Amino acid sequence: MHIDFAGYSDLEKLLEIEEQTFDADSYPLSRRNFLYHIKKKHILVVRVDNRVVGYLLFFTYKKSWRIYSIAVAEGFRRKGLGRSLINRLREDAGGKAGYLLLEVKTDNTQALHLYALIGFKPLKILKNYYPDGDGIKMVLEI
């Protein structure tokens, strides 16, 4: 396993993972979105046997970094790769930001479990944040 920044050659695999993970109602990232964020160096990818099998898209602010999206390819889920991506982001943010933020649907129990294991704490409930339900804003101090 190796984690680094996404490059343009990773685009097709990123789109494939996005399609596997998010349906049309979840507002999946487009080719154009990925190209923009690759250029800005805001996407970390995890590689297994030199193949991209997951990604984490983040934004940087003065005091915080925000995880916007995280996805792992089918067949590679539940192997700690999402946790590894978040831990890499935490390392990169250390000394540059005070905390990591993210939003997650209240019924996404797998993600909520992962975030709690890593140390994220609920900050507030976001009523009707998603088209089909509420969200939770979570924070991890670093």
N, C-alpha and C positions, 0 to 999 in steps of 0.2 A: 504494500500500500504506500502511495506517495501522494502528498497534497501540494498543489502549486496553483498559480493563477491560470485561468482559462486563456487559451489562445484561439485565433481564428480557425485553426484546423479542428478545434473541438466543437464547432458550431452544430454540425449535424447530430452528434451524439447528445448534446445538450437539448436539442429540440426533441429527440426521441425520448429522453428521460422525462421531459416536460409533458409530452403527450401521454406517457404511461402513468403519470402521477396526477395530473390535474385535468378535469373535464372542462368543457366550454363555460360552464357556470362558475368556475373557479378563477376565471380571468387568466388563463395561461400566458406566459411570456411569448412574444412573437420573435421571429427571426431578427427583426429590426431592434427589438428590446435587447436581445442577447448581444448583437453586434455592438450596440452602444455601450453596454456594461463591460464587455470584453475590453473595449478600447479604454475605458475608465479604470480598469484593473479592480473591478468590484465583484468578480466572481472567482471563488476558490473551487477547484475541482479535485476530487479524489480519484486516483487511478489505481487499478489493480491489473497487474500484468500489462502495464502501459495502455490500458483502456480506461476511458472516462466512465465511471459508474455512479457518480453523484456530483452534486454541486451545492454551493451556498452563495446566494447573492446578498450583498450587504451594502449599506450606505454609511458614510462617515459624517459625523457632526462634531462640533467642538468638544462637547463633554460626553457624548455617547456615540455608539455605533449601533445601527439597527439591522437586524437580520430580516430581510424582506422575504426570502424564499429559500427553502432547502428541499432537496429531492434526491432520492437514491433509486437507481434502476431496479426493476423487478429482478429477483434472483440474488440481489446483494443486500436486501433489506434485513434488518434485525441482526446485523453483524458488527454493529458499533461504528459504522462509517459516518453516520450523521453526527454522532458524538465526537468523532475525530475531527470533523469539519468545524464544529462549534469550538472545540478546544483549540484548534489552530487559530481561529479568529480571535479567541480570547487572548492567546499569546501575542498575536500581532497588535491587538488593541492595548495591551498592557503598557502603561506609561503615556498613552496617547488619549485614552478615554477613561472615564470613571466607571462606566457600566455599559452592558449590552442590553438592548431592548428587542422585543418581538411581540407579534400578535398571533393568536392561534384561536381557532374555533373552539367553543366550549365543549363540543362533542367529539373532538379529535383526541380520544383518550391515549392513543399511542404516542402522539407528539407531546401531550401534557405530561405523560409519564417520563419520557426522555428528558424534557426540560427540567422537571423536578429533580431527577437524578443528577443532572449537571449542576443544579443549585439555583435555577431561576425561581423567583418568587412572584406570585400574582400581585399586580399593582392595582388594577381596576377592571371591572366588567365593562365591556363595550357593547351597549345595547344596539341590536340590529346592525352590527358592524359588517356582517356578511349578508348577501342577499337572502340566505336561508337560515340565519341564526345569529346568535350573539358571539362575541369574541372576548378574549382575555388578554390584556396587556400584561406582559411579564418582564421582569428586570433581573439582571445578574450583575452584582457589583464585582468589579475587577481591580 
